[in-house]
């Protein structure tokens, strides 16, 4: 196991794409944090504003999760894209051990990136706040939820790339599912004849996962009127979705030829 972990550590830190994705994700999230902190500089500092600044958008803080998912996609997809899967399996023939090492390293990368982002965004917020925000509700749940969400996104990307044995299909599914598929289902639920879809919207995986960063109750604002599950139950929906993809990818990885 230690050899597999060392292998994945070397692979992760020697890919230029890792630094590009992490750097761009941190930069964009810091930019969003700066805009929110600047726009609310004259308002009293509360937990909602602090959460939005620290995460770079709260419910809409998708940059770090998506870029971490792409790092996960590259961790397995590059093996097939560049034809290195066979020498990799020659060096580490225990396939489950190799996949576990990839999951561990991608998860650790996700935790480090989130921690860096929180520190950077807190420094940006302090420029305008002049004080450290209170880490009571909802921050005491939003911040752990941020870590969980990004780790799940990273594992989801890894599992998708392993399932499709490539990079392009995994990226398409990662982007199309939350942006188009879930949006289309939500839009269709507004049609009176299809309003029976609304109770099922709480189980849309990426929308449910975003609730890990929610700072308040769901407000439809003209959209579908339904109630999400609680923060952690919604996170469990997304985790179950990721677990299913990972289980299928793991099974096929064990059964298929390299």
N, C-alpha and C positions, 0 to 999 in steps of 0.2 A: 504493500500500500504506500509506503514512503517513497518508493521509486516512482509510482504513478503520480503522486502529489508533486514530487520534484519535477517530473516531466511537464506536468500541466503548469507549474509555476514558471518554468523557463519559457514555455510556449506563450503564456499570457503576457509576460513582461518583455518579450522580444518582438512582439507584433506591434508595428507602428500604429495599426488601426486601434489598438487598445488605448493608446495615449490620445489619439485624435478624438475618439468617441467620448472618452472621459473628459477631455479638455473642452470640447464643444458643449457637452451636456452641462458642465459646471459653469461655463461662460453664459450660456443662454439662461440658465436658471438664475444666475446672479443678476443678469440684466432684468429679468422679470421682477426679482426681489427689489432691485433698485427703483424700478418704475412704481411698484406698489408702495414702497417706503416713502418715496418722494411725493406721490400723489396724496398720501394720508398723513403727511408730516405735521399738519395743523390739527389733526384729530387726536382725541385722547387715545393713548395706547391701550388696546384691550387684547384679549387672547386671540380673537378672530384675526385681527390685523397681524399680530405676531406670527400666527400659524401660516398665514398667506405669504408673509415675507420669508420665513424660515424654509418653507417648502417650495417657494417659487410659484405660488398659485393655488395651493390647497387642492380642492377637488380637481383642478385643471393642471396640476403639476405633473405633466406627462413626459417631460423631456428626459429627466434622469432615468425613469423607468424604461422608456423606449430605447435609449442609447445603451442601457445595461442589457436589455433583451438582445440587442444586436451583438454585443460582446458575447453573450451566450450562444447566439446563432453561429458566430465565427468559431467558437470553441469546438463545435462538432462539425459544422458545415464546411469549414476550410479543410478538414481531413479528407472529405470526399471531393471537394473542388480541386484540390491540388494533388490528389492521389497519394496522400501520405498515410491513409488509414491502414494499408497493408503493412508497411514497415512499423507503424505504431503498434499494431496488434502482434507483430513478430517480437517486438521488444517487450510488450506487456500483453501476453495472451489472455489474461483473465479479463474478459470484457466487462463484467459487472464492476470489478475493481477500477478499471479505467473510467467508466461512466461515473462512478461515485467520486473519483478524484476530480473530474470535470465539474461536477455539481458543487463540490466543496470549494474549489478555487473560484468559480463564478460567484458563488454566494459570498465568499470573503471579499471579493472585488466589489460586489454590490454594497456591502456594509461599509467598506472604506470610502467609497464614492459618496454615499449618503452622509457619512460623518463629515467629510470634507465640505460638502455642499452646505450642510447646516452651519458649520463654523464660518464659512465665507459669507453666507446670507445673514448670519447674526452680526458679523462685523459691519456689513452694509447697513443693516437696520439700526445699529448703535450710532451710526453717523447722524441719523435724524432723530432717534429716540432720546439719546443721552442717558439712558438707563437700561438695565437688564429687564426684559419682560418677565412677568410672573409665569411660572411653568405649571399652573393649575389647569383646570379644564378649559378648553379641550386639548391644550398642548400636551398634557400628560398621556393622552391617547393618540393624538395625531402623530407625534414624533415616533413612537414605537410602530404605529401603523405605516409610516413612511418607510421604515426599515423593512418591514414585512412585505410591503407592496413591491419594492424594488428587487428584493431577493426573489420573490415569486415571478416577476417579469424576467429576470435573468434565467431562472430555471425553465420558464416557459419557452424562451428563445432557444435554449439549448435542446429542449425536448422536441420542438418543432423541426429544428435542423436535423436532429437525429432521425426523426420520423420520416422526413422527406429526403434525407441523405443529400442535402445540398443547401445552398444559401438563398437563392432567389425565391423559391416557393415558400420558405419559412418567413422571409421578410414580407412577402405579399400577404400571407395569412395574418401575420402579426399586425399589419397596418390596416388591412381591409376589414377584418372582423370587428374591431372597435369603432372604426370610423364610418364604415358603410353598412355592414350587416346589422349591427346593433342599432345604428341610427335608422335604418330602414324599418326594422321591426317596431321601434318606438314610434316612428311616423305612421305606420300602418295602424297602430293601436288607437290613433286619433280618429280613424274612420269609424263612424257609429256602428256599422255592421261588424267591425273587427275589434270592438272595445273589449271583447273577451280575452284579448292578448295582454291587457294591462296587468292583471295579477301575475303574469309570468315574467314581466319585465325585471322584477327584482332578482331573477335568476340568470340574467344576462351576465356572463362572467366578468368582462372588463368593466362594465358599468358598476357591477357590485364591488369589484376590487377598488374602484376609485373612492368608494365610501370609506375606505380606511383613512382617507385624508380629509373627510368632511368635518367642517367646523360647526355645523348646525343641522337641523332637520332638512330633509329634502323639500325643496320648493319647486313645484311644477312650472311656474311662470309661463302659463299657456301651453305647457307640454302635457304629456300623459300624467293623469292624476292617480297616483298609487303610492303606497308606502313601502320603502325599502326595508329590508331586515336591519337589525342593529349593526353597528360598525363591525364587530368581530364576526357576527354571523354572515354578513356580506363578504367579509374577507375569506370566510370559510368556503363560500360558494366559488370564489376565484381560485382558492387553493385546491378545491376538489377538481375543478376544470384542469388546472395545471397537472395535478396528480394523475388524472386519467390519460392525458397526452403523454406524460412521462412513462406511465406503465406500459402503454401500447408501444412507444418507441423503444423502451427497454426490452420488451419481449421480442420485438422484431430484430433488434440488434443482436440478441442472443441466438436467434434462429436463422437469420439471413447470412449469406456469404458477405465478406467484406467488399 
